[in-house]
Amino acid sequence: MNWIKQNWVKIGLVLLILVVSVSIKGFTNTRPELALIGDATSQPSQTKIVDKECANAISVQDQYLENEKLSEKFTFEEYKIGNIFTTTPADLDINSNLFAREFRTMLRRGLEEGVNFAGHYSIVSVGMTGWGDNYWIIDRSNGKAYTFPYIGYGLDFRKDSNLIILDSKSVITQAFEEIKPYGGVCYPHGIGAQGIMYTDLRPFYFLWDNNNLKLLGPTEIKPPINKFWVEYFRNTTEK
């Protein structure tokens, strides 16, 4: 008893430190990926900055997704198409697109899966280290290839609809789950050469009409342009 009286200040400090530690742990566990960000750098002061900025970015993203109602308006059922291609799909027309010629082997491999979009199209992804996934929309009635000009984590589309969703809510959730084992979502990982952060992902809705891509929404922010279509050949030429 005398020992407690003599050391009550030290005991109080220890209890206070334990309470603070538990509180901080509880905060990071609300979004488990935050607990991984501390490993992003060996310098404690920088780690604190990264943690704070990441937590703010996640909070902003969460709020946006919670308030986003476009997913209720722009649905695959709302943009159904009537006819599904039943004849033999055309092969890739490598002369229809400079990138189609360059990546013809990988594109043709992807075309083996058949029509998967808007009745008579195939959406094919070619992933490249440092560039992320790059998408082509290929008309299987004539083989002409069109590049999807935006970058993100993934596309949602259907065989019987001409709606394309870039980074739907479910895709963003999947992105967070898949990146957690690699050190968090804010640092040092990004998507593609342009380094789009996972916390910057937002859903965008497009209509594919007459071989043209139309942005349905949102209109107050712009979808991230895929610089691959501009930079790839420039970089290979410079080398």
N, C-alpha and C positions, 0 to 999 in steps of 0.2 A: 504493500500500500504506500509506504514511504517512497519507494522507487517511482511509482506512478506520479506522485505529487511532485517529485523532483524533476521528472522528465515530461511533464504534461505538454510543454511547448513542442518538443520533438514529436511526441505522439500525434498531436494535433496536425502538424505539418505533414506527417506521413499519411494520415487519413485524408487530408485535403488533396494530396497528390494522387491518391488512389481514386477519389471521386472524379477528379478532372480527367484522368486516364480513361476511366470507364465511359464518361460522357463523350469524349472524342472518338472512342472506338464505336460507340453506338451511332454516332453521326456518319462515320465512314461506311458502316454496314448498311445504311439505308440505300446506298448505291454501291454494291460490292466492288466495282471497278476502282473506286476512289482509294481503297485500301492498298491498291497495287501501285499507285502513282509515286509513292515515296521512294521506290526503287529506281526511278527514272534518272536520278542524278546522285552523285556521291556528296554533293554540297548541301548541307541542311538548309541554309538560307534560301537557296534556289528551290529546294523541294517544297518549302512552305509556300512560295510564290506560285509554283505550278499547281499545288493542291488547291489553293484559293481560286485561281483562275479557272481551273478545271471544274471545281464545284459550282462556280457561277455559270459556266458554259452549260453544264448539265442541267442546272436549274432553269435556265432560259429555254433550253430544248424541251424539257419536260412540260413547261408551261405552254409552249407553242403547240406541242402534240396534244395536250389535254384540251386545248381550245379549238383545235383544228376540226372543222366540220365538213370539209370538202370530200372526205372519204364517204360521207353519207350521200353526197350529191353525185359524185362521179364514180359510178360503179360499172362493173363489167356487164351486168344485166341491163343497165340503161343504154349501153352502147353495143348491143348485140348486132351481129351481121347475119344475113339470111343464108347465104350460100357458102358451103365448104367445098374446097377444091377436091375433086375425086379422081381426076385424070393423072397421068404420070407427071410429076413435077419437073420443070425445066432445070437443066444444069446451070451452074454459075456462069454468067457472062463476064468474063474477066476484063473485057474492054469497056464495060459500063462504068468503071470506077478505078482510079489509080490504086487505091488501097486493096481493091478486090484482086487485082493482078498480083500485087506484092504478097498477099496472104492467101492465095488461092488454095494451097494445100490444106491449111487449117480450116478455111471456110467450107471447102467441099466435105471435109470430115464432119463438120457440124451439120451440114445439109442432109447427112444420112439419116438424121432423126425425123426428117420429113416436115410437113407443114405444121406450124405450131402457133400461128398468129393470123388473125383477121381473115380467115378463110382460105387465103392462097399465098401466104407469106411465111418465111422462116426468119426468126430472129436468132442470130448466131453471135456468140461472144468469143473473142480471142483475147486471152489474158497474156500480158507481157510484164516481165519483172520491171518494176519502176514506173510502169504506166497504168497498172490496174486493168480492169476489164473494159474492152472496147467493143461496141455493138454495131452489127450490120443488120439492116432489114432487107431481105432479099425476096423479090417478087418471083414466085415459083411458076408464074405463067409465062415468063420470058427470061428469067435469070438475072435481071438487072439488080444491082446492089446499091443500097443507099446507106450512108453512115448516120448513126444516131449521134447527134452533136454534143451530148451532155455527158457528164461524168457523175458517178455516184457509187453506191455499194452494190446495188442490184436493181433489176427491172422485174415488175409483175406484168404479165400479159396472158391472154387466153386465145385459144384457137378460134373461138366463135365470137370474138369481140375485137374492135379496132381501138380500144383504149389501152394506153401504156401508162403504168405508174412507175415513176422513178423514186426509189427509196420510200416505199410505203411504210406505214407504222410498223407492220410486222417485220419488214426488212431491216428497219433501224434497230428494232429489238434484237433481231438475229445478229446484226453487226456487233452490238455491244457484248452479246454473249460469246461470240467467237473471238473477239480481241482481248477479252479479260485475261486469258492465260499468258498473253504476251507482254504484259506490263502496263495495262491500263489503256484509256481511250484518248488521252490528251497529249501524251508525250512518250516516246518520240514518233509515234505512228501516224501516218496519214494515208489517204487513198490516192494512188496515182502520183505522177511526177509533180503535180501541182500541190500536193500535200494538203488536200482537203481533210480537215479533222472530222472525226466521227461525231463530235458534238455539233458540227455544222450541218449535219444531214437533215433535210426537210423533205416531205413528200411533194412531188410535182405530178400533175396529171396532163397527159397529152392525148390528142386524137390524131390517128393516122388516117388521112382522107386524101384519096387521089394521089398517093405517093408524096404527100406533103405532111409535115408534122406541125400540128397546131397546139399551142399551150392553152389548156383550159383554165388552169389555176395552179397555185395562187398567182395573182397579177401584181401584188405589191412587192414581191421579191423576185429575183431572177434565178433561174436554174444555173448551176455552175457549168461553164463551157469546158468541154474536153479538149485540152490543148494538144492532145496526141495528134489530132488531124492537121494541126498546123506545124507542130514541132518535129514530128517523126522524120520526115524526109529531109528537113533542114538539118537535123542533127546527123543523119547518116551521110549527107552530102559533105558537111563540114569535116567529118572524119576522113 
